[in-house]
Amino acid sequence: MWVLVLFDLPTETKKERKQAAEFRKKLMRDGFTMFQFSIYLRHCPSRENADVHIRRVKVSLPPTGQVGIICITDKQFGQMEIFSGRKLVIEHNISQQLELF
């Protein structure tokens, strides 16, 4: 399961820029990785684990701006096509979650 956090935060004032930067830092401290500048993602081994991280994101929401959170399966994530300009990028280093039993 993948948790994606998508956001559009205001950055017109110094205070807004600081709030946006702090929100991004909190996402990274919680294990999210930047996919694009305003899209961060994190792999979770289960829905229960994803719910924990979603609650953490909700606690750290900035006072202004828009934030969306979505969960997708590994299969859905693996079907994503990524382009750089018009050229398809073949991603060989896709991170995988390993579980030890």
Buried (B, 14 or more C-beta within 10 A) or exposed (E): BBBBBBBEBBBEEEEBEEBBEEBBEBBEEBBBEEBEEBBBBBBBEEEEBBBEBBEBBEEBBBEEBEBEBEBBEEEEBEEEEEEEEEEEEEEEEEEEEEEEE
